[in-house]
Amino acid sequence: MTEKLFDTVLVANRGEIACRIIATLRRMGIRSAAVYSDDDAGARHVREADVAVRLGPAAPRESYLNVEAVLAACRATGAQAVHPGYGFLSESLDFARALDTAGIVFIGPGVKALELMGDKIRSKNHVSSHGVPVVPGIAEPGLTDEQLIAVAAGVGFPLLIKPSAGGGGKGMHVVERKDQLPAVLPTARRVAASAFGDDTLFLERLIAVPRHIEVQILADTHGNVIHLGERECSLQRRHQKVIEEAPSVLLDEATRARIGEAACDAARSVDYTGAGTVEFLVSDASPGEFFFMEMNTRLQVEHPVTEMVTGLDLVEWQVRIAAGEKLDLDQGDVRLHGHAVEARVYAENPARDFLPTSGQVHILQEPSGEGIRVDSSLLPGLRVSSSYDPMLAKIIAWGPDRDTALRRLDAALAETVILGIGTNIEYLRLLINDRDVRAGRLDTTLIERKLPDLAFRRPGEAELAAAALATAEGLAAGPSPWGRADGWRVGARAPLTLVFAAADPELPDDVVTVRGNPSGAGADAIVTVNGGPERRTSLSRDGHRALVTLNGVVHPLMLASLPGDGSAGTTLWTGDAGYAAPLRRRTRAELLAADRAAAGRAEGAADPVLRSPMPGTVVAVAVADGDRVTAGQPLLSVEAMKMEHQLVAPADGTVSLNLRPGDLVKADQVLAVVTADPEPVGPLEPAEPEEPAASPAAASAAGTPEPREGAGHAGF
C-alpha cells in the first residue's frame, strides 16, 4: 500500500452514486468535494460532502457536463483527483485529457482505453482482432442514414441500432423490418447526440433469446488484471437494466473462467487500469457461446452485487489504483460467496408506460436488516427534478443462496415507502416474484413479454376513504368558509364529492363522496367509494401513520396531506399502491374541455387532442401549425429524464400547435390538436319515407346521445 493517497477527491456526479462514493472517501479519511446544479442545491450528496461547489443551471450541459466548470471546482477545492461516477463525464476522453493537462488525476482508465472502448465501433473491431468473439453487424464510423439503410440487408432483420458513443441502452432501437429503418434512424441519432454528444450509429444482428452477462475486472498500473466474476443483467426494459444479480445461474465454473479470461484479454488489449466492466451477449440455449458487446470504462450502476459476493469495495480500489497502488490479490484469491440481487428504484409510473415522474418526497422509509444494503439519494423533503436520470436508489439483498436473496429483496421492497412521487416499487416486487424469474429462466426480452399480464394494484377502498377524509379535514380547517369552493353553506353540511385521478389513464377515475362530519373523534362521516355501499368511517393520524376505520374494521396505512390550490385542498399519497390525487380545479377544467372537444366523435375514433405524457422539454417539432398530416406521422418529441417520447398524428387531418424545440411542458399539457378530415360524402341514396319524430325518452332508449357536460368526471 502507498503511504499517501489523495487529500481531496472531487466527485463529478450527483444522486445515489455521488453519495456512495462520498461514503467510501469518508471511510478512507479523504476529504470529499461535491458539485451541484441549481436543481440539486439541497441534494443529499451536497449535504454529505465535506465541501460543495455550484456548477451552474439545471441543464446538464451547463452544469454536470460543463468541463470548465468542473475544473474550476477542482481548483476551488484543491482536489488532487476526480471520481466521475457513471454517466455524465465518466467516459469523456476530452474530460480526462483536460484533467491531465491541469495535473489532476482522473480516477478511471487511461486515454488509450477511453479512446478505444468509448467508441463501440472501434472497440468491437479492436477486441475482435485480439481474439474476443463479437456479434455480427456493421460497425464502420461515419455512415450516413442512407448508407446504413443500404447495408442493413446484409446484417439481417431484426436488427439493433446502437449509438457508437453510448451506453446504458440509451438510443438503442430494435427494427423488425427494412421499411421501418428510415423513420427510426433520425430519432436514434437525435437521442445519441443529446445523451452523448455524438450521433454516430452502427447496426448489429439481434440475437434471439439472449442473456446479458457482464464481467467485472480490476487492473492496476503494474500490469495485473483480474476479474471478479460475472453479473446477470438480463432483466431489462427498453435496454435499461432493472434487476441485476451475481453470480449468474446460467454459467458453470468452466464457462465462468472462459468468459472472465475473455474480459481480461479485452482489458489487457487497451492497457486498462482501474475498475471496468466487459459486457457480453450469451446464448440462453448455448451458454458456452458468448459475444463481446462493449466495455464500460467506469463503475457500473450494479457494482454493489459484486461487492456483496466478493467482500471488496470497488470504489476504494479505484482510488487506490489511481494513486499508484498495486493489487494485493490475484485471480486465485477471488472467491464468490452467496448470492446478491439489486433492484433499481426509479421515479416513474409503470401504469403509464413507465413515464418519468417528479415531485417532492414527503414520506421516506428505507429498509434495513440482515443482508440488506441501500444506495440512495433520497431525503425527506427532497424535490426530484425532471432534468436528470430518474433513478432514485438501489436496494440490494445478499443471501447464502439465490432464493434467500430474492426473499430478502422482496421484504426490503415491501418495507420501502417513498411517498410524494410515483415509483416503480410495486412493479419490482411483481417482477422478482414472477415464476420464471424465481426459476432463473431469464433473457433480455422477458420483461417485455411479461408486462401485458402484470396487474398493478389500484388504491383500495380504505386508502381512498382515508384520502377523502383527510381532504375534507383540510378543507374544514382552511380559510374563511365564504372563500372556499367545497360546498360550504349555512345549515347542514353539503355532501363533498372528490375525484381521484387514476394512475393509469386507461382506467376510470375514482369518485368518493363524503357526508357528515369528517373531523373529530366520532365516527360520524359516511363515505361512498365509486358508487359502492355507504361506510361509516373515521380517520386517526399520528404523523404520517394513519388508521382508517370502515364499518368497524381498522386499516393501517401511510398518508401525507399537502397544501392544495383552493379547490380540493390537499393531495394525498397513500399506501404501497402509489398515490391518489384529488383533481385540482384547473386539471378538472381541462378534462371537461377535452370532453367537450370529444363530444360527437364517433365511438372508437381517435382522440384529436395530444397531451404531453410527462413534464419535460420539447426536443423536436416535425410539422408546422396548419400542416396537413396523416395518421401515424411524427409530430413532435418530448424528452425528460433522458427518455424521449414521440407523439404521432392520431388520424388524417390538419394539425394545430404552437411549440418550438426547447419549450418546457407539463404532464398532460395539450401539445397539439389534429382536426380530422371530414367523412367523404357518397352518392345520394333514395329518400326513405319519414317517420313521426320520436320523443326524447324514446330517442335516448334508441341510443341517440343526449348532450352531456364532463361525463366521467364528478364535480366537487
C-alpha positions in Angstrom: 0.0 0.0 0.0 1.1 3.6 -0.6 1.8 5.7 2.4 -0.2 8.7 1.0 -3.4 8.7 -1.0 -5.2 11.9 -2.0 -6.0 14.7 0.4 -9.2 15.8 -1.5 -11.2 14.0 -4.2 -13.9 15.8 -6.2 -17.0 13.7 -7.1 -18.1 14.9 -10.5 -21.6 13.4 -10.3 -24.9 13.5 -8.4 -27.5 11.3 -6.9 -27.0 8.0 -5.3 -23.6 7.3 -6.9 -22.2 10.5 -5.6 -23.4 9.6 -2.1 -22.0 6.1 -2.4 -18.5 7.4 -3.4 -18.5 10.1 -0.7 -19.2 7.3 1.9 -16.1 5.4 0.9 -13.9 8.5 0.8 -15.0 9.4 4.3 -14.1 5.9 5.5 -10.7 6.2 3.8 -10.1 9.6 5.6 -10.1 11.5 2.3 -11.8 14.9 2.1 -14.7 14.9 -0.4 -15.8 17.7 -2.7 -19.3 17.7 -4.3 -20.6 19.6 -7.2 -24.2 20.6 -7.9 -26.5 22.3 -10.2 -29.2 24.8 -9.2 -31.8 22.0 -9.1 -29.5 20.0 -6.7 -28.7 22.7 -4.2 -30.5 20.8 -1.5 -29.5 17.3 -2.7 -28.2 14.6 -0.3 -24.8 14.4 -1.9 -24.3 18.1 -1.3 -25.1 17.7 2.3 -22.9 14.7 2.8 -19.7 16.0 1.2 -17.1 17.9 3.2 -17.4 20.8 0.7 -19.7 21.6 -2.3 -19.4 23.9 -5.3 -22.1 25.2 -7.6 -21.6 24.4 -11.3 -24.5 26.2 -12.9 -28.1 25.9 -14.0 -30.1 22.7 -14.1 -29.4 21.8 -17.7 -26.6 19.1 -17.7 -24.6 20.9 -20.4 -24.5 24.0 -18.2 -23.6 22.1 -15.1 -22.5 18.4 -14.8 -21.3 18.2 -18.4 -19.5 21.6 -18.2 -15.8 20.6 -18.2 -14.6 24.1 -17.5 -17.0 24.5 -14.5 -15.8 21.1 -13.1 -12.1 22.1 -13.5 -12.9 25.4 -11.7 -14.5 23.5 -8.9 -11.3 21.3 -8.6 -9.2 24.4 -8.3 -11.5 26.0 -5.7 -11.5 22.9 -3.5 -7.9 21.9 -4.1 -8.9 18.5 -5.4 -6.0 16.3 -6.5 -8.2 13.7 -8.2 -11.7 13.4 -9.7 -14.0 10.4 -9.4 -16.6 10.7 -12.2 -19.1 8.1 -11.0 -21.1 6.9 -14.0 -22.9 8.8 -16.7 -22.1 12.4 -17.4 -18.3 12.8 -17.8 -17.3 9.3 -16.7 -16.3 8.1 -20.1 -15.3 11.5 -21.7 -12.0 11.5 -23.4 -11.9 15.3 -23.5 -12.5 15.5 -19.8 -9.7 13.0 -19.0 -7.3 15.0 -21.2 -8.3 18.3 -19.6 -7.7 16.9 -16.1 -4.3 15.5 -17.2 -3.4 18.9 -18.6 -4.4 20.5 -15.3 -2.3 18.0 -13.3 -5.4 16.4 -11.7 -5.8 12.6 -11.5 -8.7 11.0 -13.3 -10.0 8.1 -11.3 -10.5 5.9 -14.3 -8.6 4.3 -17.1 -6.1 5.9 -19.3 -6.6 7.8 -22.5 -6.0 4.8 -24.7 -8.7 2.7 -23.1 -11.2 5.6 -23.1 -10.5 6.3 -26.8 -10.8 2.7 -28.0 -13.5 1.5 -25.7 -15.5 4.7 -25.6 -16.4 4.1 -29.3 -18.4 1.0 -29.8 -17.4 0.7 -33.4 -13.7 0.9 -32.7 -13.9 -1.3 -29.6 -15.7 -4.0 -31.4 -13.2 -4.1 -34.2 -10.3 -3.8 -31.8 -11.2 -6.7 -29.5 -12.1 -8.9 -32.4 -8.5 -8.5 -33.6 -7.4 -9.8 -30.1 -9.5 -13.0 -30.4 -12.6 -11.9 -28.4 -15.8 -13.0 -30.1 -18.2 -10.3 -31.3 -21.8 -10.0 -32.6 -22.2 -9.9 -36.4 -23.0 -6.5 -37.7 -21.8 -3.3 -39.5 -19.5 -1.2 -37.3 -17.9 1.5 -39.5 -17.6 5.1 -38.5 -19.2 8.0 -40.4 -22.0 6.1 -42.1 -25.0 8.2 -43.1 -28.6 7.2 -42.7 -28.7 6.3 -46.4 -25.6 4.1 -46.1 -26.9 2.4 -43.0 -30.2 1.6 -44.9 -28.2 0.2 -47.8 -26.1 -2.2 -45.7 -28.9 -3.2 -43.3 -30.0 -6.1 -45.5 -26.5 -7.6 -45.2 -26.8 -7.5 -41.4 -30.3 -9.1 -41.5 -33.6 -8.4 -39.7 -34.5 -8.0 -36.9 -31.5 -5.8 -36.1 -30.4 -3.3 -33.4 -29.5 0.3 -33.9 -26.8 1.4 -31.4 -25.1 4.7 -30.7 -21.3 4.3 -31.0 -20.6 6.6 -28.1 -23.5 5.4 -25.9 -24.2 3.2 -23.0 -27.0 2.2 -20.7 -29.2 1.2 -23.6 -30.0 4.9 -24.5 -30.6 5.5 -28.2 -30.8 1.8 -28.9 -33.7 0.7 -31.2 -35.0 -2.6 -32.4 -36.0 -2.6 -36.1 -38.0 -5.6 -37.2 -38.4 -4.8 -40.9 -36.4 -2.8 -43.5 -39.3 -0.3 -44.2 -39.2 0.8 -40.5 -35.5 1.8 -40.6 -35.8 5.2 -42.3 -38.2 6.5 -39.7 -36.2 5.2 -36.7 -32.7 6.4 -37.6 -33.4 10.2 -37.1 -34.7 9.6 -33.6 -31.8 7.3 -32.8 -29.3 10.0 -33.9 -31.1 12.8 -32.0 -31.1 10.8 -28.8 -27.4 9.8 -29.3 -26.4 13.4 -29.9 -28.4 14.7 -26.9 -27.1 12.0 -24.5 -23.5 11.5 -25.7 -22.7 14.5 -27.9 -22.1 12.1 -30.8 -24.7 10.9 -33.3 -22.6 8.1 -34.8 -24.7 4.9 -35.2 -24.0 1.2 -36.1 -26.0 -1.9 -36.7 -25.9 -5.3 -35.0 -27.8 -8.5 -35.6 -30.5 -9.0 -33.0 -29.8 -12.3 -31.2 -33.0 -14.2 -30.2 -33.4 -15.1 -26.6 -30.1 -13.5 -25.4 -28.8 -13.1 -21.9 -26.8 -10.1 -20.9 -23.9 -11.1 -18.7 -21.1 -8.8 -17.8 -17.8 -9.4 -16.1 -16.2 -7.0 -13.5 -12.5 -6.5 -13.9 -9.8 -4.7 -11.9 -6.4 -3.7 -13.4 -3.6 -1.8 -11.8 -0.8 0.2 -13.2 1.7 -2.6 -12.7 0.2 -4.9 -15.3 -2.0 -7.0 -13.1 -5.5 -7.8 -14.4 -8.1 -9.9 -12.6 -11.9 -10.5 -12.9 -14.3 -10.6 -10.0 -16.9 -12.9 -11.5 -19.9 -12.0 -13.6 -23.3 -10.3 -13.1 -26.6 -11.4 -14.7 -28.2 -8.3 -16.2 -30.8 -9.9 -18.4 -33.9 -8.3 -16.8 -34.1 -5.2 -18.9 -36.8 -2.9 -20.2 -36.0 -0.9 -23.3 -32.4 -2.0 -22.9 -32.2 -0.5 -19.4 -31.3 -2.9 -16.7 -33.9 -3.3 -13.9 -32.7 -6.2 -11.7 -29.1 -7.4 -11.6 -27.6 -10.3 -9.7 -24.3 -12.0 -9.0 -23.4 -14.6 -9.9 -25.4 -15.8 -12.9 -27.3 -19.1 -12.5 -26.5 -19.8 -16.2 -22.8 -20.3 -16.0 -20.8 -23.2 -14.7 -17.3 -22.8 -13.3 -15.6 -23.7 -16.6 -17.7 -21.1 -18.6 -17.2 -18.5 -15.8 -13.4 -18.9 -16.2 -13.6 -18.7 -20.0 -15.7 -15.5 -20.1 -13.7 -14.0 -17.3 -10.5 -14.6 -19.2 -12.0 -13.1 -22.4 -12.9 -9.9 -20.3 -9.3 -9.7 -19.0 -8.0 -10.1 -22.6 -10.2 -7.2 -23.7 -8.8 -5.1 -20.8 -5.2 -6.0 -21.5 -5.6 -5.1 -25.2 -6.0 -1.4 -24.2 -3.7 -1.3 -21.2 -6.7 -0.8 -18.9 -6.3 0.5 -15.4 -8.9 0.7 -12.6 -12.4 -0.9 -12.4 -14.2 -1.7 -15.6 -16.9 -4.0 -17.0 -16.9 -6.1 -20.2 -20.4 -6.9 -21.4 -21.3 -10.0 -23.3 -24.4 -11.4 -25.0 -24.7 -15.1 -24.1 -27.0 -17.6 -25.8 -29.5 -19.0 -23.4 -29.7 -22.2 -25.4 -25.9 -22.5 -25.6 -24.2 -20.8 -22.6 -20.8 -21.6 -23.9 -21.3 -19.2 -26.8 -20.8 -15.6 -25.9 -20.2 -12.3 -27.8 -18.5 -9.1 -26.8 -20.9 -6.1 -26.8 -18.9 -3.3 -25.2 -16.6 -2.3 -22.4 -17.8 0.2 -19.8 -14.7 2.2 -18.8 -16.2 3.2 -15.4 -18.0 2.0 -12.4 -21.4 0.3 -13.1 -24.7 1.0 -11.5 -24.9 -2.7 -10.5 -21.4 -2.8 -8.9 -22.9 -3.4 -5.4 -23.9 -7.0 -6.1 -20.2 -7.8 -7.0 -19.1 -6.1 -3.8 -21.6 -8.2 -1.8 -20.4 -11.5 -3.1 -16.7 -10.7 -3.1 -16.4 -8.5 0.0 -14.4 -5.9 -1.9 -15.1 -2.2 -2.1 -14.7 -1.3 -5.8 -14.6 2.5 -5.2 -11.8 2.1 -2.7 -9.8 0.0 -5.2 -10.5 2.6 -7.9 -9.0 5.3 -5.6 -6.0 3.1 -4.6 -5.2 2.1 -8.2 -5.4 5.8 -9.3 -2.9 6.6 -6.6 -0.5 4.0 -7.9 -1.1 1.1 -5.6 -0.6 -2.5 -6.7 -3.4 -5.1 -6.4 -2.8 -7.2 -3.4 -4.8 -10.2 -4.7 -4.5 -12.4 -7.7 -7.1 -14.4 -9.6 -6.9 -17.4 -7.3 -7.7 -15.2 -4.3 -11.2 -14.2 -5.8 -14.0 -16.2 -4.2 -17.7 -15.7 -4.7 -19.7 -16.1 -1.5 -23.5 -16.5 -1.7 -25.8 -14.6 -4.0 -26.8 -10.9 -4.3 -29.6 -9.2 -6.2 -30.1 -5.5 -6.9 -33.3 -3.6 -7.7 -33.3 -0.1 -9.2 -35.9 2.2 -7.8 -37.0 4.8 -10.3 -39.2 7.9 -10.3 -41.6 6.6 -12.9 -45.2 5.5 -13.4 -45.3 1.8 -14.5 -49.1 2.1 -15.1 -48.4 4.9 -17.7 -45.8 3.1 -19.7 -43.1 3.9 -17.2 -43.1 7.6 -18.0 -40.9 9.6 -15.6 -42.4 11.3 -12.6 -41.2 14.2 -10.5 -42.3 15.9 -7.3 -41.3 16.1 -3.6 -40.5 13.3 -1.2 -42.9 13.8 1.7 -42.6 10.4 3.4 -39.4 8.3 3.3 -38.9 4.9 4.9 -35.9 2.9 3.6 -35.3 -0.8 4.5 -32.7 -2.4 6.8 -31.9 -5.8 8.2 -29.7 -8.8 7.6 -28.2 -8.9 4.1 -29.8 -5.5 3.1 -27.9 -2.6 1.6 -29.4 0.7 0.3 -27.6 3.1 -2.0 -29.8 6.1 -2.1 -30.0 9.8 -3.0 -33.3 10.3 -1.1 -34.1 12.7 1.8 -37.4 13.7 3.3 -38.4 16.9 1.6 -36.2 16.3 -1.4 -37.6 17.7 -4.7 -37.0 15.3 -7.6 -36.2 17.1 -10.8 -37.2 16.0 -14.3 -33.8 17.3 -15.6 -31.8 14.1 -14.8 -32.0 10.3 -14.9 -35.0 9.1 -12.8 -33.1 6.5 -10.7 -33.5 7.4 -7.0 -32.0 4.5 -5.2 -30.8 0.9 -5.4 -31.9 -1.8 -2.9 -29.5 -4.8 -2.7 -30.1 -8.0 -0.8 -27.5 -10.7 -0.1 -28.2 -14.3 1.0 -26.3 -17.6 1.2 -28.3 -18.7 -1.9 -30.4 -17.1 -4.6 -33.8 -17.9 -3.1 -32.8 -16.3 0.2 -31.5 -13.2 -1.6 -34.7 -12.8 -3.6 -36.9 -13.3 -0.5 -34.9 -10.7 1.4 -35.1 -8.3 -1.5 -38.9 -8.7 -1.7 -39.2 -8.0 2.0 -37.0 -4.9 1.7 -39.0 -3.5 -1.2 -42.2 -4.1 0.8 -40.7 -2.1 3.7 -39.7 0.8 1.4 -42.0 3.8 1.4 -41.4 6.8 -0.9 -44.5 9.0 -0.9 -44.8 12.2 -2.9 -43.6 10.8 -6.2 -44.6 7.9 -8.3 -42.1 5.0 -8.2 -41.7 1.5 -9.7 -41.5 -0.4 -6.4 -44.7 -2.3 -6.9 -43.5 -3.3 -10.4 -40.2 -4.5 -9.0 -42.0 -6.8 -6.5 -44.2 -8.2 -9.2 -41.1 -8.9 -11.3 -38.9 -10.6 -8.7 -41.9 -12.8 -7.7 -42.5 -14.0 -11.3 -42.3 -17.7 -11.7 -39.7 -17.6 -14.5 -37.6 -15.1 -12.6 -37.6 -17.2 -9.5 -36.6 -20.2 -11.5 -33.7 -18.3 -13.2 -35.3 -18.5 -16.7 -34.1 -15.1 -17.8 -33.5 -13.3 -21.1 -33.4 -9.7 -22.2 -36.9 -9.9 -23.7 -38.6 -11.4 -20.6 -39.9 -8.1 -19.2 -41.5 -7.0 -22.5 -43.3 -10.4 -22.7 -44.5 -10.2 -19.1 -45.6 -6.6 -18.9 -49.1 -7.1 -20.5 -50.0 -9.5 -17.8 -48.7 -7.5 -14.8 -51.7 -6.3 -12.7 -50.8 -3.1 -10.8 -52.9 -2.6 -7.7 -55.1 0.5 -7.5 -55.7 2.3 -4.2 -58.3 0.3 -2.3 -61.5 1.4 -0.6 -59.6 2.1 2.7 -57.0 4.3 1.1 -59.4 6.3 -0.9 -61.7 6.8 2.1 -58.7 8.0 4.1 -57.6 10.3 1.3 -61.2 11.7 1.1 -61.5 12.3 4.9 -58.1 13.9 5.1 -59.0 16.2 2.2 -62.3 17.1 3.9 -60.5 17.8 7.1 -58.1 20.1 5.3 -60.9 22.0 3.7 -62.7 22.3 7.1 -59.5 23.8 8.6 -58.9 26.1 5.7 -59.6 29.8 5.2 -62.9 31.6 5.6 -65.9 29.5 4.5 -67.1 32.3 2.3 -64.0 32.0 0.2 -63.9 28.2 -0.1 -65.2 26.1 -3.0 -66.1 22.9 -1.1 -69.9 23.3 -1.0 -70.0 25.2 2.4 -73.3 26.6 3.3 -75.3 27.8 6.3 -77.1 24.8 7.9 -76.4 21.2 7.2 -73.1 20.2 5.7 -73.4 19.5 2.0 -72.0 16.2 0.6 -68.5 16.6 -0.7 -67.6 14.7 -3.9 -63.9 14.2 -4.8 -62.4 12.8 -8.0 -59.1 11.0 -7.6 -57.1 10.6 -10.8 -56.2 7.0 -11.6 -52.5 6.4 -12.2 -53.4 4.5 -15.4 -55.1 6.9 -17.9 -56.9 3.9 -19.4 -58.8 3.3 -16.2 -61.7 5.3 -14.9 -61.0 7.9 -12.1 -62.1 7.1 -8.5 -65.1 9.1 -7.2 -65.5 9.4 -3.4 -68.4 11.1 -1.6 -68.2 12.3 2.0 -71.3 13.1 4.1 -71.4 14.2 7.7 -68.5 15.4 9.9 -65.2 14.0 8.8 -63.2 15.5 11.7 -63.2 14.9 15.4 -63.2 11.7 17.4 -66.6 10.5 16.4 -67.2 8.0 13.6 -69.9 10.2 12.1 -68.7 10.5 8.5 -70.3 8.4 5.8 -68.1 7.6 2.8 -69.1 6.1 -0.6 -66.4 4.9 -2.9 -67.1 4.5 -6.6 -70.8 4.1 -6.1 -70.4 1.3 -3.6 -72.2 0.9 -0.2 -72.1 3.6 2.4 -69.4 3.1 5.0 -69.4 4.7 8.4 -65.8 6.0 8.5 -63.3 7.6 10.8 -59.7 8.6 10.5 -57.0 8.9 13.2 -53.5 10.1 12.4 -50.1 10.0 14.2 -47.7 11.9 11.9 -47.7 10.1 8.5 -49.1 6.9 10.0 -52.9 6.7 9.9 -55.7 4.3 10.9 -58.9 4.4 8.9 -61.9 2.6 10.2 -64.6 1.3 7.7 -67.7 0.0 9.4 -65.6 -1.1 12.4 -62.7 -2.6 10.5 -59.4 -0.8 11.1 -56.9 -0.4 8.2 -53.3 0.9 8.8 -51.6 3.0 6.1 -49.2 5.8 5.4 -50.7 9.1 4.4 -49.4 12.7 3.7 -51.6 15.8 3.3 -50.2 18.6 1.2 -51.5 22.2 0.6 -53.9 22.4 -2.2 -54.9 25.2 -4.6 -58.2 26.0 -3.0 -60.4 23.6 -5.0 -59.6 20.2 -3.5 -57.4 21.4 -0.6 -54.8 18.6 -0.5 -53.0 16.0 -2.5 -52.9 12.6 -0.8 -50.3 9.8 -1.1 -51.5 6.6 0.3 -50.3 3.0 0.8 -47.9 1.0 -1.3 -50.2 1.3 -4.3 -48.9 4.7 -5.0 -50.9 7.9 -4.8 -54.4 9.2 -5.0 -54.6 12.9 -6.0 -57.8 14.9 -5.9 -58.1 16.7 -9.2 -57.3 20.3 -8.9 -59.7 23.0 -10.4 -57.5 23.7 -13.4 -57.0 20.0 -14.2 -60.7 19.3 -13.9 -61.5 22.2 -16.2 -59.1 20.8 -18.8 -60.7 17.4 -18.6 -64.1 19.0 -19.1 -62.8 20.9 -22.1 -61.4 17.7 -23.5 -64.8 16.0 -23.0 -66.4 18.8 -24.9 -63.9 18.6 -27.7 -64.5 14.9 -28.0 -68.3 15.3 -27.9 -69.9 14.0 -31.1 -66.8 11.9 -32.0 -67.7 8.5 -33.4 -67.2 5.6 -31.0 -63.7 4.2 -31.4 -62.5 7.3 -33.3 -59.0 8.6 -32.3 -58.8 11.4 -29.7 -57.8 14.6 -31.6 -56.0 16.1 -28.6 -52.4 15.1 -28.0 -51.1 15.7 -24.5 -47.6 15.6 -23.0 -47.2 12.2 -21.3 -44.7 13.7 -18.8 -43.2 17.0 -17.7 -40.2 17.7 -20.0 -38.7 19.6 -22.9 -39.8 19.7 -26.5 -36.8 18.5 -28.4 -38.1 18.2 -31.9 -41.1 19.6 -33.9 -41.6 17.9 -37.2 -44.5 19.9 -38.6 -45.8 23.4 -38.7 -49.1 24.8 -37.4 -51.8 24.2 -40.1 -49.9 21.4 -41.9 -51.8 18.5 -43.4 -50.8 15.3 -41.6 -51.6 11.6 -41.9 -52.3 9.0 -39.2 -49.1 7.8 -37.5 -47.0 10.7 -38.8 -44.5 12.0 -36.2 -45.5 15.5 -35.0 -43.1 16.3 -32.1 -40.9 14.7 -29.4 -40.8 15.4 -25.6 -37.7 14.5 -23.5 -37.5 14.1 -19.7 -35.0 12.2 -17.5 -33.1 11.0 -20.6 -36.3 9.5 -22.1 -37.7 10.7 -25.4 -41.4 10.2 -26.2 -42.6 10.8 -29.8 -46.2 11.9 -30.4 -47.8 11.0 -33.7 -50.9 12.1 -35.5 -54.0 10.1 -34.3 -55.7 10.5 -37.7 -55.5 12.2 -41.1 -56.3 15.9 -40.8 -54.9 19.4 -40.1 -52.6 20.0 -37.1 -52.8 22.9 -34.7 -49.8 23.6 -32.5 -47.7 26.4 -31.1 -44.5 24.9 -29.8 -40.8 25.1 -30.6 -37.8 23.0 -29.6 -36.7 23.9 -26.1 -40.1 24.8 -24.8 -40.9 23.3 -21.4 -44.2 21.5 -21.0 -46.1 20.0 -18.1 -47.6 16.5 -17.8 -50.9 16.3 -19.6 -50.4 19.7 -21.2 -52.2 19.9 -24.6 -49.4 20.0 -27.2 -51.4 19.6 -30.5 -54.8 19.1 -31.9 -55.5 17.2 -35.1 -58.8 18.2 -36.8 -59.8 15.1 -38.7 -60.7 15.3 -42.3 -64.5 15.3 -42.9 -66.0 12.0 -43.9 -66.4 11.7 -47.7 -69.9 12.3 -49.0 -71.1 9.3 -51.1 -73.7 9.3 -53.8 -77.2 10.3 -52.6 -79.5 7.4 -51.7 -83.2 7.4 -52.4 -85.0 9.1 -49.6 -86.8 6.9 -47.1 -90.4 7.8 -46.0 -90.3 10.0 -43.0 -91.5 8.6 -39.7 -93.0 10.5 -36.8 -90.5 12.2 -34.6 -89.5 10.2 -31.5 -89.9 11.6 -28.0 -86.6 12.4 -26.1 -87.1 9.3 -24.0 -87.5 7.1 -27.0 -84.5 8.7 -28.6 -82.5 8.0 -25.6 -83.6 4.4 -25.5 -82.7 4.0 -29.1 -79.2 5.1 -28.4 -79.3 8.7 -29.6 -76.8 10.6 -27.4 -78.1 13.4 -25.3 -76.0 16.5 -24.6 -73.6 16.0 -21.7 -71.0 18.0 -19.8 -68.0 16.5 -18.3 -69.2 12.9 -18.5 -67.0 10.7 -16.3 -65.7 13.4 -14.0 -67.9 14.1 -11.0 -68.0 17.6 -9.6 -66.8 18.7 -6.2 
